Amino acid sequence: MKCPKCGIDDDKVLDSRSAREGAAIRRRRECLKCSCRFTTYEEVVRDEVLVVKRDGSRQAFERAKVEKAIRHACGKRPVSDEQIRTMSDNVVANLEGGEVPADKIADLVMTELHKVDEVAYIRFASVYRQFTDVAQFLSAITEIVRK
């Protein structure tokens, strides 16, 4: 690992422990040149998943995009970083190798958001389902209230 401060790749591991309910390993490291301490995470590399977009194009799945979308939906909401990581982990865990429609990924994200924060769920759904008027918002909110 390269030190984030000086760029040297000579470090020592100070501590290792399980993270994200066993889905990753957290390592605390120290640069041997500048003594900067930093944290790294290791996780299993899964078979490549291709996302099939609405227009038919395909691109490699990126966990960071899922996490960014969840963070954006949860902006200024009482949702912790750990909850966001857990939601991202759950979405990734439900994906299988090969090709996955973008709609399926969005549905998985909405399911996770609905469990944690209904306002974040509505925010994400309004973008994903491309709400065009207030009636669609009211319909989605009414659906949540009924449950």
Rosetta blueprint (number, residue, H / E / L):
1 M L
2 K L
3 C L
4 P L
5 K L
6 C L
7 G L
8 I L
9 D L
10 D L
11 D E
12 K E
13 V E
14 L E
15 D E
16 S E
17 R E
18 S E
19 A E
20 R H
21 E H
22 G H
23 A L
24 A E
25 I E
26 R E
27 R E
28 R E
29 R E
30 E E
31 C E
32 L L
33 K L
34 C L
35 S L
36 C L
37 R E
38 F E
39 T E
40 T E
41 Y E
42 E E
43 E E
44 V L
45 V L
46 R L
47 D L
48 E L
49 V E
50 L E
51 V E
52 V E
53 K L
54 R L
55 D L
56 G L
57 S L
58 R E
59 Q E
60 A E
61 F L
62 E L
63 R H
64 A H
65 K H
66 V H
67 E H
68 K H
69 A H
70 I H
71 R H
72 H H
73 A H
74 C L
75 G L
76 K L
77 R L
78 P L
79 V L
80 S L
81 D H
82 E H
83 Q H
84 I H
85 R H
86 T H
87 M H
88 S H
89 D H
90 N H
91 V H
92 V H
93 A H
94 N L
95 L L
96 E L
97 G L
98 G E
99 E E
100 V E
101 P E
102 A H
103 D H
104 K H
105 I H
106 A H
107 D H
108 L H
109 V H
110 M H
111 T H
112 E H
113 L H
114 H H
115 K H
116 V H
117 D L
118 E H
119 V H
120 A H
121 Y H
122 I H
123 R H
124 F H
125 A H
126 S H
127 V H
128 Y H
129 R L
130 Q L
131 F L
132 T L
133 D L
134 V H
135 A H
136 Q H
137 F H
138 L H
139 S H
140 A H
141 I H
142 T H
143 E H
144 I H
145 V H
146 R H
147 K L
